[in-house]
Amino acid sequence: MAAQLNTLLRAAAHERVCPVPPVPGAVSAVRRHAAAALADWSVSPEIVEDALLVVSELATNAIIHARPPAELRLSWQASDGGGTLRVEVTDAGPARPPGQPLGWIDPDEHGRGEAIVHALATRHGIRVHRGGVTRWAELAAV
C-alpha cells in the first residue's frame, strides 16, 4: 500500500527548470516556458495568470539585482480539485552591496515586484545558501 501511495504522489508532482539569462528578452522567454509547462500540467486556470506574473517578477529581480547564473524552477503538486504551484528563481547573489542604488533604473517603473509577489502568493520567502539566493512563492488552486 505504501509503495502505491508513493507512486501516486510522484505521478502527481511535475517539475521544470530553465535558465534565466541576463539578456534583453529573457523574461518574456522564461514566461513562455512557464506558460507551456502550466498548460502541459493542466494547472488550474484560476492561478495561471498570477503564476506568470510571479515568474516575471522573480526573473526580472534576478536579472536586474543579482549576479548570473539564474535559474527558474517550477513544480506543480496536483491534488483533488486543485494543487500547489511553487515558483523558484535561484541566482548567484546580489550584484552590488546593499543600499547601493541602480543609477539607470527609473524608480517610478521599478520596485513593486516584491509587493506583487507577496500579494499573489499564498506563501513566499527567500533562502540564502552557499550557491546564492533562492526567492520562492507558492500559489494554491482550490
C-alpha positions as CSV (number, residue, x, y, z in Angstrom):
1,M,0.0,0.0,0.0
2,A,2.8,2.5,0.9
3,A,4.5,1.8,-2.5
4,Q,1.3,2.5,-4.3
5,L,0.9,5.8,-2.4
6,N,4.5,6.9,-3.2
7,T,3.9,6.1,-6.9
8,L,0.7,8.2,-6.9
9,L,2.5,11.1,-5.2
10,R,5.3,11.1,-7.7
11,A,2.9,10.9,-10.6
12,A,1.0,13.9,-9.3
13,A,4.1,16.1,-9.0
14,H,5.7,17.8,-12.0
15,E,8.9,19.9,-12.3
16,R,10.6,22.0,-14.9
17,V,13.8,24.0,-14.8
18,C,15.1,26.6,-17.3
19,P,17.9,29.2,-17.3
20,V,17.2,32.9,-16.8
21,P,19.9,34.5,-19.0
22,P,20.9,38.1,-18.2
23,V,19.9,39.4,-21.7
24,P,17.1,41.5,-23.1
25,G,14.0,39.5,-23.8
26,A,14.9,36.8,-21.2
27,V,11.9,37.4,-19.1
28,S,9.4,37.0,-21.9
29,A,11.2,33.8,-23.0
30,V,11.1,32.4,-19.4
31,R,7.4,33.4,-19.1
32,R,6.6,31.5,-22.4
33,H,8.5,28.5,-21.0
34,A,6.4,28.7,-17.8
35,A,3.2,29.1,-19.7
36,A,3.9,25.9,-21.7
37,A,4.7,23.9,-18.5
38,L,1.5,25.1,-16.8
39,A,-0.5,24.1,-19.9
40,D,1.2,20.7,-20.1
41,W,0.3,20.1,-16.4
42,S,-3.3,21.4,-16.8
43,V,-2.8,23.8,-14.0
44,S,-6.0,25.4,-12.8
45,P,-6.8,28.5,-14.9
46,E,-7.6,30.4,-11.7
47,I,-3.9,30.7,-10.9
48,V,-2.1,30.7,-14.3
49,E,-2.2,34.5,-14.8
50,D,-1.0,35.1,-11.3
51,A,1.7,32.5,-11.6
52,L,3.0,34.0,-14.8
53,L,3.2,37.4,-13.2
54,V,5.1,35.9,-10.2
55,V,7.5,34.2,-12.7
56,S,8.0,37.6,-14.5
57,E,8.7,39.5,-11.2
58,L,11.1,36.9,-9.8
59,A,13.0,36.5,-13.1
60,T,13.3,40.3,-13.5
61,N,14.6,40.7,-10.0
62,A,17.3,38.1,-10.7
63,I,18.3,39.8,-14.0
64,I,18.4,43.4,-12.5
65,H,19.7,42.8,-9.0
66,A,21.7,39.6,-9.0
67,R,24.8,38.0,-10.5
68,P,24.3,35.3,-13.1
69,P,23.7,32.5,-13.5
70,A,20.0,32.4,-12.6
71,E,17.5,29.6,-13.0
72,L,13.7,29.2,-12.8
73,R,12.3,26.0,-11.2
74,L,8.6,25.3,-11.4
75,S,6.9,22.5,-9.5
76,W,3.2,21.5,-9.6
77,Q,1.7,19.2,-7.0
78,A,-1.8,18.3,-8.1
79,S,-4.4,17.4,-5.5
80,D,-8.1,16.6,-5.5
81,G,-9.8,19.7,-7.0
82,G,-6.6,21.8,-7.3
83,G,-3.0,21.8,-6.4
84,T,0.0,23.9,-5.4
85,L,2.4,25.6,-7.8
86,R,5.9,26.5,-6.5
87,V,7.9,29.1,-8.4
88,E,11.6,29.4,-7.5
89,V,14.3,31.6,-9.0
90,T,17.8,31.0,-7.9
91,D,20.7,33.4,-8.7
92,A,24.3,33.8,-7.6
93,G,23.6,36.5,-5.1
94,P,23.5,40.3,-5.0
95,A,25.3,42.1,-7.8
96,R,26.0,45.2,-5.6
97,P,26.3,45.9,-1.9
98,P,23.0,46.5,-0.1
99,G,21.8,50.1,-0.3
100,Q,23.8,50.9,-3.4
101,P,21.3,52.4,-5.9
102,L,20.9,51.4,-9.5
103,G,21.5,54.7,-11.3
104,W,20.0,53.6,-14.6
105,I,16.7,52.4,-13.1
106,D,13.7,54.7,-13.0
107,P,12.2,54.3,-9.5
108,D,8.7,55.0,-11.0
109,E,9.0,51.9,-13.1
110,H,10.6,49.5,-10.7
111,G,10.4,48.5,-7.0
112,R,7.0,46.9,-6.8
113,G,7.9,43.3,-7.7
114,E,8.3,42.0,-4.2
115,A,4.9,43.5,-3.1
116,I,3.2,42.0,-6.2
117,V,4.7,38.5,-5.4
118,H,3.6,38.9,-1.7
119,A,0.0,39.8,-2.8
120,L,-0.4,36.9,-5.2
121,A,1.3,34.1,-3.3
122,T,-0.2,32.0,-0.6
123,R,3.4,31.6,0.8
124,H,6.7,33.1,-0.2
125,G,10.2,33.5,1.0
126,I,13.9,33.9,0.4
127,R,16.5,31.2,1.1
128,V,20.2,32.3,1.2
129,H,22.6,29.4,0.6
130,R,26.2,28.8,-0.4
131,G,25.4,28.9,-4.1
132,G,23.4,32.2,-3.9
133,V,19.8,33.2,-3.2
134,T,16.6,31.5,-4.0
135,R,13.4,33.5,-4.0
136,W,10.2,31.4,-4.0
137,A,6.5,31.7,-4.0
138,E,3.7,29.2,-3.8
139,L,0.2,29.6,-5.3
140,A,-2.6,27.3,-4.4
141,A,-5.6,26.4,-6.5
142,V,-8.6,25.1,-4.6
